[in-house]
């Protein structure tokens, strides 16, 4: 039996197709017959989330819950999405939030806890301080250089979790550690997780992978030089930044040049890994020969003072750390070397393929998988939206982190029963953060399957000659909503190509702009902020972190938009465009 029904809402419509009790729902992008009103309504869940966090100081998991309720109501009552579909989309998001993101956060905090309880982390902090006593240079080395390695190897919250925890251990305040780790984790994001965002962008847009890699590599190196300066300015002010400009320039240029060369002449896979290793090595060698005239000993934002009173105290109930001289610097670095090796191995595509072959469970979400239709102008032709939860836990980056923590724990002298006990304590420690991550992903997946995000995206696409700027901001919005440059590229990659072709712009330019602009949204997406607050043990202060980084995020995104506009229209920047 086949029943076809069609109802119209303004210019858009939805189709309900029932065949053996299977319902296909077509997305509606202008349900109110007014693009302005539809766009405003589509943005309500995001507005609820941001306002609850930033202005009403609501706890993050409660703010996400409010946004989810608002989103389900708007999706069902305004955009016409069947309520059961909306609920399943939210449930799918909860599962995707727990695995892999929550799995990464839980295990990286577990490793950090093990190294903290026995004093290893204190020695590591002293080791980093031994490279330089200047807090600005420590920030540059840890947040920018070291964080970029973890972004390239694993992505998905790992660099913020690792560097945020290290900065806290060095004595940075929770706000400084969280916000500065988020600002630093921008320029490397487009090539994170061994090039996953670029690979996804090529898949959905149909554009050549190597050409996209090259085009992004002709945009982001400018910001790989700018971001370290911006990072130190955000922490120490203009005067504090000016005092160490040679070291900042060394860090930025030594990252930007390999980023350009690898992305243009090899591909997207090892861009961040190679660039971060070169940058860390170059900066460390430079600091052996050069030191600033004034040593900045403060870990407070913009203030020069002694930091002895701002050191992080031991966790309640933690055993006293052993005497620091008993632990060599080499041994103190060993847990993080294990982490780096495991994360890198888990990021290799061939390894992932082997692990997925051993065991991976793919579960098509009943009542949702291939039953939501994306339609023009978001896509070239009507396309069903897949909804398959891939529980490939063996190949998840979080599993590599978990195994590295087990190996490190044994090397550090922990027994298995003690590690099991500390793992349970870690779960209790991060339970609200895991809940928040799941709720945030529920909002993101709901907006994706209901078409709310596409409605917001189409509003940007109606900007004509200004599209290079607004198309870049569309990528920024996509990452801010989804928490992932990969997800934003999947979401808007096809739209960027279609719109660019319609208005006569090079499609490679705008597809790349989606990813390059998106990286600046990484610091304000809710998931990243929750990861930062968890890593720094600053639970319940997500709104303060958001307020601190928001200006930096939008300002840097606009600057990316300016560069893309120059590449679109102004010689000699137009010569940089990969056709």
Secondary structure, DSSP 8 states (H G I E B T S, - for coil): -EEEEEEEETTEEEEEEEETTEEEEE--S-TTS-HHHHHHHHTHHHHHHHHHHHTS---HHHHHHHHHHHHHHHHHHTS---HHHHHHHHHHHHHHIIIIIIHHHHHHHHHHHHHHHTTHHHHHHHHHHHH-S-HHHHHIIIIIIIHHHHHHHT-TTHHHHHHHHHHHHTT--HHHHHHHHHHHSSTTGGGHHHHHHHHHHHHHH---HHHHHHHHTTTHHHHHHHHHHHHHHHHHHHHHHHHTHHHHHHHHHHHHHHHHHHHHHT-SSSHHHHHHHHHHHHHHHHHHH---SS-----STT-----GGG-----TT------GGGS-HHHHHHHHHHHHHHHHHHHSHHHHHHHHHH--EEEE-TTTTTTEEE-TTTSSS-EEE--EEEE-GGGSHHHHHHHHHHHHHHHTT--HHHHHHHHHHHHHHHHHHHHHHHHHHHHHHHHHHHTHHHHHHHHHHT-GGGHHHHHHHHHHHHHHHHS-HHHHHHHHHHHHHHHHHHHT--HHHHHHHHHHHHGGGTTTSHHHHHHHHHHTT-TT-HHHHHHHHHHHHHHHHHHHHHHHHHHHHSTTGGGG---
